[in-house]
Amino acid sequence: MSESDRKQRSQILTLSSVGLMFPVSITIGYYIGHTLDGWFHTGSKLMMAFVIFGVIGAFINLFQEVKRYNRADDSTPPDPSDGEKKTHESDK
């Protein structure tokens, strides 16, 4: 297995973990808010606030992962075995 194949599989695995990020962060926010609601007797206000924080946190992490993926994809050198010349944006 070549280095580029390993790198591509690593990137795909990292991006696939984004799908787990949303339910995990929402669940953690729910349990934190639910526990705090029980301690402070605030109904479900804190639970809803922490669920929203979980969603916001998941979206922030999603954008960071996509940005990191795009940055890694832009920095890969062209593969000479492709047969066609790939130009980078800075070469134009």
N, C-alpha and C positions, 0 to 999 in steps of 0.2 A: 504494500500500500504506500503510495507516494505521500509526500508531505502536504501537497495541496489537497489530497483526498482527506487526510486526517483533519486539516484545518476546516475544510468544508463540513465534515461530519460534526466537528466540535461546534461550529456556528449553528448548524441545524439543531443540535441538541440544546444549545443555549436558548435559541428562539422557541423551541417547543416547550421549554419550562415556563414560558410566559403564560401559557394556557392554565397552568396550575396556580400562577400568581394571583389571579382574580378571586377564585373561590377561597383560597387560603387567607388572603388579606381581609376579605369580607367576613369570613368566619371568625378570625381573630378579633376584628373590630366589634363584631356582634357580642362575643363573650366578654370582652373588656367592658363594653358599654352596659351590658346586662348586669355584670357584677357591680359596677359602680352605681347603677340604678337601684340595685338592692341595698347597697350601703347608704346611699343618700336619699332614698325614697323619692325619686324624681320621675316616676312613671316609666316612660320609655324614651325620654328625651336624650339621655346620654347614649343609649344603645343606637339610636338613629344617627347621632352625631358621629360616633365611632365607626359605624358602617360606612358613612359618607367619607370619613377619613381613610378607611380601607380602600374604597374605590378610587379616591384621588391618588393614594399612594401606589396602587396597582397601575394606574395610567402613567404616573411619573416614571415608574420602573419600566413600563412598556416603551415609552418614548426614549428612555436612556438606552435600552437594549437595541432598539432599531437604529438609533444614532451610532452606537458602537458597531453594530453589524455593517452599516453603510460605510463607516470609516475604515473598517478592516477590509471590506470589499474593494474600496477605492485604492487602498494601498498595496493590493496584490499586483505583482508585476505580470505583464502579459506572458502567456505561455507560448514559447516558440514552436511547440509541436502542433499548434492549431492550424498553421499554414497561412493564416491571414494576419496582417499587422493590426494590432489593437493600439489605438492612440489614447493617451490620457488627456484629460481636459487641460492640463497645464502645458501640454506639447503643442497646442494649437496656436 
